[in-house]
Protein backbone atom coordinates (compact mmCIF):
# COMPACT_ATOMS: atom_id res chain seq x y z
CA UNK A 1 0.00 0.00 0.00
CA UNK A 2 1.35 3.44 -0.89
CA UNK A 3 2.12 6.02 1.78
CA UNK A 4 -0.70 8.29 0.57
CA UNK A 5 -3.26 5.50 0.53
CA UNK A 6 -2.18 4.38 3.99
CA UNK A 7 -2.43 7.96 5.29
CA UNK A 8 -5.97 8.39 3.95
CA UNK A 9 -7.06 5.04 5.37
CA UNK A 10 -5.66 6.00 8.77
CA UNK A 11 -7.52 9.33 8.66
CA UNK A 12 -10.81 7.65 7.78
CA UNK A 13 -10.41 4.94 10.40
CA UNK A 14 -9.64 7.52 13.11
CA UNK A 15 -12.44 9.91 12.16
CA UNK A 16 -15.38 10.26 14.55
CA UNK A 17 -17.72 10.92 11.61
CA UNK A 18 -18.24 10.15 7.94
CA UNK A 19 -15.89 12.57 6.18
CA UNK A 20 -16.09 14.14 2.72
CA UNK A 21 -13.16 13.97 0.30
CA UNK A 22 -12.44 17.64 1.04
CA UNK A 23 -12.34 17.02 4.80
CA UNK A 24 -10.02 14.05 4.24
CA UNK A 25 -7.83 16.20 1.97
CA UNK A 26 -7.54 18.94 4.62
CA UNK A 27 -6.63 16.39 7.30
CA UNK A 28 -4.07 14.76 5.01
CA UNK A 29 -2.58 18.15 4.10
CA UNK A 30 -1.74 18.73 7.78
CA UNK A 31 0.51 15.67 7.72
CA UNK A 32 1.64 15.83 4.09
CA UNK A 33 1.47 19.47 2.88
CA UNK A 34 2.30 18.61 -0.74
CA UNK A 35 -0.58 16.17 -1.24
CA UNK A 36 -2.91 17.04 -4.13
CA UNK A 37 -6.70 16.78 -4.20
CA UNK A 38 -6.46 14.52 -7.26
CA UNK A 39 -4.25 12.15 -5.25
CA UNK A 40 -6.89 12.04 -2.54
CA UNK A 41 -9.70 11.29 -5.02
CA UNK A 42 -7.64 8.62 -6.81
CA UNK A 43 -6.69 6.90 -3.57
CA UNK A 44 -10.23 7.08 -2.15
CA UNK A 45 -11.47 5.40 -5.32
CA UNK A 46 -8.84 2.70 -4.94
CA UNK A 47 -9.70 2.14 -1.26
CA UNK A 48 -13.39 1.77 -2.18
CA UNK A 49 -12.54 -0.62 -5.05
CA UNK A 50 -10.39 -2.71 -2.69
CA UNK A 51 -13.27 -2.93 -0.20
CA UNK A 52 -11.37 -1.17 2.59
CA UNK A 53 -13.90 1.69 2.91
CA UNK A 54 -17.41 2.48 1.64
CA UNK A 55 -18.52 5.52 -0.34
CA UNK A 56 -21.87 6.94 0.80
CA UNK A 57 -24.08 8.70 -1.72
CA UNK A 58 -26.47 11.01 0.11
CA UNK A 59 -28.79 13.11 -2.05
CA UNK A 60 -28.01 16.81 -1.71
CA UNK A 61 -24.66 16.24 0.04
CA UNK A 62 -21.10 15.53 -0.99
CA UNK A 63 -20.15 11.85 -0.95
CA UNK A 64 -18.92 10.65 2.42
CA UNK A 65 -16.53 7.85 3.27
CA UNK A 66 -17.24 5.17 5.86
CA UNK A 67 -14.68 3.02 7.65
CA UNK A 68 -17.37 0.47 8.52
CA UNK A 69 -17.52 -1.90 5.55
CA UNK A 70 -20.00 -4.29 7.19
CA UNK A 71 -23.54 -4.11 5.82
CA UNK A 72 -25.42 -1.43 7.77
CA UNK A 73 -27.85 1.42 7.34
CA UNK A 74 -27.51 5.19 7.83
CA UNK A 75 -29.62 7.81 9.57
CA UNK A 76 -29.17 11.21 7.93
CA UNK A 77 -30.30 14.35 9.77
CA UNK A 78 -31.96 16.71 7.32
CA UNK A 79 -31.20 19.62 9.64
CA UNK A 80 -27.46 19.41 10.35
CA UNK A 81 -26.40 16.67 7.94
CA UNK A 82 -25.10 14.37 10.68
CA UNK A 83 -24.87 10.74 9.55
CA UNK A 84 -25.00 7.87 12.01
CA UNK A 85 -24.68 4.14 11.49
CA UNK A 86 -27.57 1.83 12.32
CA UNK A 87 -27.84 -1.94 12.11
CA UNK A 88 -31.13 -3.76 11.69
CA UNK A 89 -30.73 -7.44 12.46
CA UNK A 90 -31.82 -9.85 9.72
CA UNK A 91 -32.74 -7.00 7.33
CA UNK A 92 -30.78 -8.58 4.47
CA UNK A 93 -32.41 -11.96 5.09
CA UNK A 94 -35.88 -10.39 5.18
CA UNK A 95 -35.16 -8.42 2.01
CA UNK A 96 -33.96 -11.56 0.22
CA UNK A 97 -37.07 -13.41 1.38
CA UNK A 98 -39.39 -10.70 0.03
CA UNK A 99 -37.53 -10.45 -3.29
CA UNK A 100 -37.39 -14.22 -3.68
CA UNK A 101 -33.68 -14.16 -4.47
CA UNK A 102 -30.43 -13.65 -2.60
CA UNK A 103 -29.78 -9.93 -2.20
CA UNK A 104 -26.03 -9.44 -1.98
CA UNK A 105 -25.99 -5.82 -0.80
CA UNK A 106 -28.05 -2.64 -0.50
CA UNK A 107 -27.77 0.99 0.56
CA UNK A 108 -30.37 2.42 2.92
CA UNK A 109 -30.27 6.04 4.01
CA UNK A 110 -33.11 7.08 6.32
CA UNK A 111 -33.78 10.79 6.76
CA UNK A 112 -34.98 12.39 10.01
CA UNK A 113 -34.28 15.29 12.37
CA UNK A 114 -31.85 14.50 15.15
CA UNK A 115 -32.62 15.47 18.74
CA UNK A 116 -30.43 18.59 18.56
CA UNK A 117 -32.22 19.88 15.43
CA UNK A 118 -35.66 19.06 16.90
CA UNK A 119 -34.72 21.04 20.05
CA UNK A 120 -33.55 23.98 17.89
CA UNK A 121 -37.02 24.13 16.30
CA UNK A 122 -38.76 24.54 19.68
N, C-alpha and C positions, 0 to 999 in steps of 0.2 A: 504494500500500500504506500502511495506517495506521501510525502510530508504534508502537503496541502490537504489531501483527502483525510488523512489521519487527524489533522487539526480541526477540520470541519466536523468530523464525526465526534470528536471529543467535545466540541462546543455544543452540538445538538444533544449529546447524552447528558451533559451537565446542566442544560437549560431547565429552568423551572416551568417553562411554558412552550407552546408550539411557536417556533420562530419563523419569520419570513426570511427569504434569501438576503434581503437588505440588512436585516438585524444580524444574521449570521456573518455577512460581509463585514459589518462594523466591528463585531466581536473579534473576527479573525484579523482585521487590520490592526487591532491593538497589539497583537502578538507578532504579526508579520506585516509591517507597514507597506511593503511593496506588492501585496497580493492584489490581483485585479478582480473586478466583479465577474468578468467572463470566466475566470478560473473557478470562482465560487459556483457559478451556474453549471459549468461543465462537471465539476466534482460532485455537486448535489445530484445531478442526473445520473452519474455513475453509481453513487451510493444507493439511489433508489433502484436502479437496474440490478444491482448486486443484492438487493433485499436487505440492506443494512438499516435503512430508514424508510419511512412512508411519506409520500407527498399528499397533502390534504388540499382538495379543491373545495373552497367555500365560496358560494356565489356572492359577489359584491366585495370580496376581500382578496388580497394577495395570497398566493399559495403559501401554505405553512408546511413545516417539516416536523415529523413525529418520530421520536426515538423508539416508541413502542410499536414493534412490527407484528405483534399478535393481533388477531382479529378482534376489533372492538369498535364501539360507536363513539360519536362525539356530540356533546351539547355545545351549541354556539349561542352566546348571548347576543341578541340583536341590539342591545344598548351599547355595551362597551367592547364587544368583539371577543371577549374571553372565550377560550375553547377548553373544555374539560373532557377527559376520557371517561367513558362509561362502558360497562360490560354487562350484557344481558345473557344469562346462562341459557344454553340450548337454543339461541336465536337462529344460528346457522342450521341446526337440525330441523327446527320448525319450518324455516324457510324452504329447505330442501323437500320436506314432506309436502308442503303446500304446492310447490312447483311440480313435484313428481319426478324430480331429477336431482342429482347431486349438485348443489351450489358450491362452487369452490371459494368464492370470496364476494364481498359486497362492500359498499361504502354507505354509511348512514350518518347523516348530520341532522340533528334535531335542533330546532331553533326555539328559544325561550328568552325570558328576561331573568337574569340572575338576581339574587336577593339584594345586592347592592343597588342595581338599577331600579328594582321595584321600590326600594326605600327612597331613592332619589325622586321618584314620581309622586310621593306622598306629600 
